[in-house]
Amino acid sequence: MNQEELQQLVKKYFTEASDQQIEKIMGELSREIEIMTHAKIRELVNFEKNKKLLNI
């Protein structure tokens, strides 16, 4: 999902938002998405490492 798609979703659910409010929400969402992405990557890497160790 790119920034434009994310912004459109925010506008869809918060139609009365000002540009400043949308920018604030976009910043918060971007940080949360980055954190979740890093966590998922770590989870998948650990899974693959464990799979190798156990020769599955």
Rosetta blueprint (number, residue, H / E / L):
1 M L
2 N L
3 Q H
4 E H
5 E H
6 L H
7 Q H
8 Q H
9 L H
10 V H
11 K H
12 K H
13 Y H
14 F L
15 T L
16 E L
17 A L
18 S L
19 D H
20 Q H
21 Q H
22 I H
23 E H
24 K H
25 I H
26 M H
27 G H
28 E H
29 L H
30 S H
31 R H
32 E H
33 I H
34 E H
35 I H
36 M H
37 T H
38 H H
39 A H
40 K H
41 I H
42 R H
43 E H
44 L H
45 V H
46 N H
47 F H
48 E H
49 K H
50 N H
51 K H
52 K H
53 L H
54 L L
55 N L
56 I L
